[in-house]
Each structure stands twice: as structure tokens, then as C-alpha cells.
Amino acid sequence: MNEKHPFDDFGINLFDERVMKEQLPHPVYEKWRTAAHKEDALDRATADAIAHAMKTWAMAKGATHFTHWFQPMTGSTAEKHDSFIEPGDHNQPISRFSGKSLIKGEGDASSFPSGGLRATFEARGYTYWDCTSPAFIRDHVLCIPTIFVSYNGETLDKKAPLLKSIEAVSKQATRIVNAFKDKDVKRVMPMVGLEQEYFLVDKALYRQRMDLMHAGRTLFGAMSPKGEGISKHYFGAIPTRVAAFMQEVDIELWKLGIYAKTEHNEAAPCQFEVAPLYADANVAVDQNQLIMDILKKVADRHGFACLLNEKPFDHVNGSGKHNNWSLVSDDGQNLLEPGDRPHENIRFLLFVCAVIQAVDRFPELLRMASSCYGNDYRLGANEAPPAILSICMGSYLEEILNRLEKGDSLAFEVNTKSFEIANLAYVPKDTSDRNRTSPFAFTGNKFEFRMVGSSRSAATTNIVLNTIVADTLREIADELAPLKYIEDIRKTALAICQRILKEHKRILFSKDGYSEEWIAEAKQRGLPHLRSYVDSIDSLTAEKAVAMFERNNVFHLKELEARTNILYDEVVKDIKIEAMVLLDQTKKVLLPALVEEIKFYSDARNSLGQPFTFYDDKIAQLSDLLQLMDQRYHTLKDTFIARRTCQSHHEKAFYMNNQVVPLMKELRDVIDAMEESISACRYPLPTYEQLFTSLT
């Protein structure tokens, strides 16, 4: 008998198009399909038929409940479980799931952040089925992806604006493709591949670190001898315990139809990465939320804690979520595929230039959309791109764009290094090297946005990216619309590209983004350098951003103001948690340990009955540390308490970021000095060394 392979269960818990085609009558399937492609709307009878098939399929797999799975503005997911069981005749239980229950649900929206969109006492919030993202089963619950809106229809989630942004970029990209006489294309989908980085630490040690448990990162900790300087972890052999964890993660993801393709050790100790294959932007964001949840739950079963914070450990690499983005038509054409002769591919050049213009127009928005307070500790730290938006096109395409801007011939020979490898007759060569310091790099047939923080929902990133590109494509499509002949269209397209490059070439940079020279050069070019996340939040309600979002029917002003309030409040809460944990641990754990160390040396000196310079010097050093730690503790505490005088979320967020955070750093410095001065047996918490060596 053949042994079952994990691939045999691929997609077993996913109610996708393949299953729908099998389970539904053909007319019902076709109605769903036209609705999913926004060519028609679902009627009640069709919804009832789909709901019945979905319930039958789910219950056959052991599901007892269903939930409208949604993504509120907390950045995570939410769900309320309802059972399929209802009372039937003679009070006997029957299972029922109607089209109405499938399409619409109601939850208490008052407990979710709304940023002032609605009063707290108004509790109604509605979830509506997103029929473009497949339902799935997790833990015996049928999960139905939905959007979340208020009683008056304002969006209270991240999915609704994501769907609007997808529609916006699809509409404008399709107009341009059609203008190039490709009339069969009806839709263009933004496709996204999200690489997810994370850390694993032993769960028992994790539970001893209140900062890891409550803040997701260490608020103090001296560097371990096992750091990145050893460079043996990156792409190294995966530890046995971790390999078992990864295997279960893969199986869980495969059951949900998620093509988990790549996994490996990342640069920092205890850091790893998982990368699925591409999906349309909506599904990719849903899948990434599932990936983060599965990483955490499977880690717990294997005795690990999974850390998704952008910078869990000082002095070592943090974690990102690389957002690989492209545009693909409904007949399979990647509009960012340069082909063998990109200098002749005018449509490709036009789409590339549209992205260049979009990024240069809205860098502050992209900085906001990729980040959070925690990402400030990672960006520009020789591990992630700097907090300056720039685009690297690669030397070959950059030369084409330079020639295009100047009006020179686009045809030239590409100088690629030729090399031989024994026994290989075919050795593929790239036309350009890869720039890992670029925050927004063209990588073959897509753009890789590398600034995105590992803990963030990728929805906001793609909402902004889709919409700013859609806005530029709208202008281009309007300019091409009156033209009838392909020769005129191509000529005008090249002129548009030339104009864009002249106006926006400042955003192109292919050298070392980590260098101080680049920071100075970026300033000369007029590129914004927003070192702190809080400095980028107001870009959401800047006049040009509001106009852009409203033009593309993604957000209106009231929704943008709400999101701004939520983001400021999020910063305040994140820093508040960290400050409270740091103050608590300093007072209750670290100061007493330092006093105990001083007492040990004092008792040792007194027991000898004669003076020893070593003991006197050691006691003096530790006493100075004690005095300094106590002083910085009280300075931080008093400054933290004074936040209460701030009148608004905006004022409080800037106060916390600019006044409290630097004092936390000063207290951390003395705590780290204490760790390096104290005896190992008296240091009360797991150190970096213990955490980094806990996986084997």
C-alpha cells in the first residue's frame, strides 16, 4: 500500500474554484464566477445554493461552526463562531446555513477601532462575503473571508479598501492594455508574493522575558558572542527542532492551498523565512494573515515562541515582509515582463515609468504604509533599506531609461560576464546584479518593496501601492484615449515615458543605500527622509493624498482621518506597553539583582578582614551603575506620567516618540552595562546568548 504524501492533501481545507466547480450545479457555478469577476451580482437563490454546498462540504470535513473571518483595523484578524445547528421539528437539531448567513453577518463593532467614524454606543457592524477569496476550514470552523463596514457603510477594515484599490488599478491598467490594441483583456490583477521573516526562541525562556511576552521585542539585553559576525546561520543547516516545526507549517499551509515554496535560515541567529508563491493581491494578503497565525500556533506546539516583531533583538538583523508586486492580465500577460528586447517593449517601459512616477509622488505614503513604530528600529540599520524611498532598476534597464530620457537610441549591447562551469552547457546569466539596499527594486519582472515590517498587515501596503499606480495610469490612459493608430500610441507612450523620467528620475538610485553619502545625496535631490514612523502618518490626510484616494474611489476624507487617528493611537499604545514593562522590570527585577551583586562583593570584602583594591573598585563601579539606573528609572517614569497632559492622539504620539523613547534607550544602556558587569548566577533573566542557543 502506498504511503500518503503531504502533497496529497494540498488544498483539502480550501473551498476554492476547483471545489466549487465540482460541488455546484453548473449554472450556479457560472453565476458565482461572473460575480467574482464583477461582471454580475449574486442573487439570493444562487447564494442559497452556494451556502448549502459550502455547508455540506465543511461538515463532511468535521466542521461544526462557521465564521465571517475579517480584518479590522487592529492589523490582525477577527472571527465570531456560529454553529450550523438549529432546532427543527419537534425541537430536534438540524443543520442549516442559508445564503443570507453566507452573505451577511453582524458583530459588535463598538469594540473595534474606528478612529471616530462611529460613536462607541453605536454597536452595529456588518460583515459581507468577499466572494473573490476562497473560504477555508481551520480548527473545525468554516472561515468565510468578509469585509467589515459600519451601519452607514464606512469601511472598518483593511479588506474593503484593498478590494477597491485592486479595482482601481485593474481599471486603469486595462485601459492602457486595450489602448495598445489588446482588446481581449478585461481585467488586470495586481499579483503579490509576500516573503515572511520571523524569529523562533525557546518557549520556556520566552516566558521568563516579560518584554518579549508583552512588547514582542527585548527592551534590554547585551550582545551575545554568537551574533551575526559569525555568519554561519544564514542559509545554514536548519536545526532539527526547527526543521520539524517547518514541516508541520508547510503541511498546514498546503492544506489551505497556500503554496509555501521556500524556507531557510535568515541572517540573524534564530531568524528564519517562509515564502509562498504569488497570488492575486487580495488572496495574498489573506494568505499572509494565515501564515503569521499558523507560524505562531505551530511554534507553540513545538515548544517555541514565534516573534514577528520587526526588531526583537538589538544589534542583530530585524525582520521584514518583502512585498513582491506585479500586474498580470486576465490572459496571463505580466505587464512588468521586459522580454528579450525591453528597449523595444514600449508597453513595458510605459508601465515601469508609471510606477516610477507614482513612487516619487507619494514616498511619504509608502513610508507610512510599510511601517509601524517597531519598524523604526530596523530601517536603515544595515539590514533593511533606509527610510528613504528610492527605486533601483538594475544597470541594464537603468541604461535604457537614461537613453530614453535623453532621446538617444535604446539599442545597445549588454555586457554580461561570461563564465564556465564544469559539465554545464547552459549557464543562465542575469543582466544586472541585485541591490539589497534598495527599498523598492525591480527584480526581473516585478517590483520588490523591501521596507515592509514583518508584523504588519500587508493590506495597507498594497492599498497604497495599487492606488498610487492607478492614479498615474489614469493620467496616461486619458492621454492615450483619443489616439486611434498604434503608431501614434507608441510614439505618444515614448513621449510620456520621456516626460516622466525628466520629472521623476530623482527617485532612481542603484548604489549603496546604506551609505552616508546617499543620505546627503537624497537630501540634495529633495527626497524625504522620514526617520520616524510618526512623521509619515499625516501623509494619509495630506491634500494630494486625499484627492488621489477620492479620485480612485478607495477612501474618502472621513475614512482617512479615522485611520490617521487609529495609527497615532497605535503608536501611543505600543510605546506605553514598552515603557510600562521596562519600568516594571527595572524596579522589580533588575535593581534588586544589582543590589544583591553589590552585597555579594561587600560581604566578600568584609569577610577578608583587610582592604582589597579589586573589591573596592568593583563595589564603586556597581554602585555607580545602581545610582545611574535609579536616576534614569525615575526620569523615565516622570516623563512617562507627564504624557497625560497631551490633548490629542497626535500630540501624545509625538510626545511618546520624541520624549519617552529616547529615555527608554538611556535606561536600556545602563541595564545592558549592568548585564555585562554582573555575575551570571545573579543576572535574573535569560540573556541573548541563552535565547540564541536555545533551538538546538
FENJOMO-V370911 format. One record per residue. N is the residue number from 1. PHI is phi in whole degrees, 0 to 359 (none if undefined). Layout:
n:phi
N:PHI
N:PHI
//
This chain:
n:phi
1:none
2:288
3:286
4:289
5:256
6:305
7:295
8:297
9:262
10:300
11:72
12:295
13:254
14:241
15:269
16:264
17:298
18:298
19:293
20:298
21:295
22:283
23:271
24:259
25:302
26:304
27:299
28:292
29:302
30:295
31:294
32:299
33:297
34:293
35:291
36:297
37:266
38:58
39:260
40:196
41:246
42:283
43:267
44:296
45:297
46:294
47:298
48:298
49:295
50:293
51:299
52:298
53:295
54:295
55:294
56:300
57:297
58:293
59:292
60:296
61:261
62:95
63:288
64:244
65:227
66:230
67:212
68:274
69:273
70:225
71:234
72:293
73:280
74:277
75:93
76:247
77:246
78:218
79:200
80:233
81:270
82:237
83:279
84:286
85:281
86:218
87:285
88:250
89:299
90:57
91:61
92:271
93:289
94:226
95:261
96:211
97:209
98:266
99:298
100:297
101:293
102:292
103:283
104:224
105:226
106:226
107:230
108:277
109:282
110:293
111:269
112:255
113:296
114:235
115:65
116:95
117:294
118:211
119:287
120:299
121:285
122:269
123:267
124:290
125:217
126:244
127:251
128:233
129:304
130:265
131:285
132:268
133:241
134:291
135:289
136:207
137:249
138:222
139:52
140:65
141:236
142:281
143:258
144:248
145:300
146:218
147:265
148:226
149:228
150:277
151:301
152:267
153:95
154:292
155:285
156:248
157:220
158:257
159:284
160:301
161:293
162:296
163:297
164:294
165:292
166:296
167:296
168:296
169:289
170:296
171:299
172:285
173:295
174:297
175:302
176:288
177:300
178:297
179:297
180:275
181:73
182:263
183:285
184:284
185:286
186:252
187:215
188:231
189:256
190:290
191:254
192:226
193:240
194:249
195:278
196:246
197:262
198:198
199:247
200:238
201:225
202:297
203:296
204:296
205:288
206:303
207:291
208:270
209:248
210:299
211:294
212:294
213:293
214:260
215:254
216:81
217:214
218:282
219:268
220:201
221:150
222:284
223:295
224:276
225:302
226:271
227:241
228:287
229:299
230:289
231:57
232:259
233:278
234:300
235:58
236:279
237:297
238:284
239:305
240:304
241:298
242:290
243:299
244:295
245:299
246:298
247:298
248:291
249:301
250:303
251:299
252:296
253:290
254:298
255:300
256:267
257:75
258:265
259:281
260:293
261:257
262:236
263:212
264:193
265:291
266:266
267:289
268:272
269:303
270:70
271:253
272:218
273:216
274:230
275:224
276:272
277:283
278:293
279:214
280:297
281:305
282:296
283:293
284:299
285:293
286:303
287:296
288:295
289:299
290:294
291:301
292:298
293:293
294:293
295:304
296:292
297:288
298:291
299:302
300:299
301:291
302:258
303:78
304:245
305:245
306:264
307:255
308:256
309:300
310:295
311:215
312:294
313:228
314:290
315:77
316:232
317:306
318:265
319:244
320:236
321:224
322:288
323:259
324:272
325:234
326:212
327:238
328:230
329:283
330:291
331:256
332:91
333:276
334:276
335:288
336:255
337:274
338:288
339:77
340:287
341:229
342:299
343:292
344:259
345:269
346:295
347:298
348:301
349:300
350:295
351:293
352:299
353:295
354:299
355:294
356:302
357:296
358:298
359:295
360:289
361:285
362:230
363:294
364:295
365:297
366:293
367:299
368:296
369:290
370:263
371:232
372:196
373:304
374:294
375:289
376:298
377:283
378:255
379:298
380:79
381:262
382:55
383:208
384:223
385:300
386:290
387:277
388:241
389:285
390:212
391:240
392:253
393:264
394:88
395:299
396:293
397:292
398:298
399:296
400:299
401:293
402:298
403:294
404:297
405:298
406:277
407:82
408:278
409:298
410:274
411:273
412:200
413:279
414:266
415:268
416:247
417:292
418:265
419:211
420:240
421:233
422:306
423:72
424:245
425:277
426:238
427:238
428:298
429:233
430:271
431:279
432:215
433:278
434:258
435:256
436:283
437:269
438:273
439:287
440:216
441:242
442:279
443:233
444:102
445:212
446:198
447:253
448:254
449:267
450:262
451:276
452:296
453:286
454:293
455:271
456:281
457:291
458:284
459:298
460:300
461:304
462:280
463:301
464:294
465:298
466:301
467:286
468:293
469:289
470:302
471:295
472:290
473:298
474:300
475:299
476:294
477:298
478:297
479:287
480:276
481:305
482:288
483:278
484:252
485:260
486:299
487:296
488:292
489:295
490:294
491:296
492:293
493:300
494:296
495:295
496:298
497:301
498:298
499:296
500:300
501:295
502:296
503:275
504:232
505:294
506:300
507:281
508:276
509:205
510:239
511:262
512:284
513:287
514:274
515:285
516:294
517:299
518:293
519:299
520:293
521:293
522:299
523:296
524:296
525:285
526:87
527:278
528:290
529:238
530:268
531:292
532:249
533:303
534:300
535:290
536:263
537:295
538:294
539:298
540:296
541:250
542:297
543:304
544:291
545:289
546:301
547:298
548:294
549:294
550:290
551:301
552:261
553:59
554:256
555:224
556:249
557:305
558:299
559:291
560:292
561:297
562:297
563:295
564:298
565:300
566:296
567:294
568:296
569:296
570:297
571:299
572:302
573:293
574:298
575:289
576:300
577:300
578:297
579:296
580:294
581:295
582:297
583:295
584:297
585:292
586:296
587:288
588:268
589:239
590:279
591:300
592:300
593:295
594:291
595:299
596:297
597:294
598:298
599:298
600:301
601:290
602:294
603:296
604:296
605:296
606:294
607:291
608:279
609:76
610:210
611:289
612:228
613:301
614:303
615:293
616:298
617:295
618:294
619:297
620:295
621:298
622:294
623:294
624:297
625:297
626:299
627:298
628:292
629:296
630:296
631:297
632:289
633:300
634:288
635:297
636:296
637:299
638:295
639:294
640:296
641:297
642:292
643:300
644:296
645:280
646:291
647:265
648:223
649:301
650:300
651:297
652:293
653:297
654:292
655:298
656:297
657:290
658:266
659:251
660:281
661:302
662:300
663:289
664:298
665:296
666:295
667:293
668:300
669:303
670:286
671:295
672:295
673:294
674:298
675:302
676:283
677:256
678:266
679:292
680:301
681:289
682:251
683:283
684:276
685:231
686:301
687:269
688:304
689:302
690:293
691:294
692:287
693:254
694:270
695:268
696:268
//
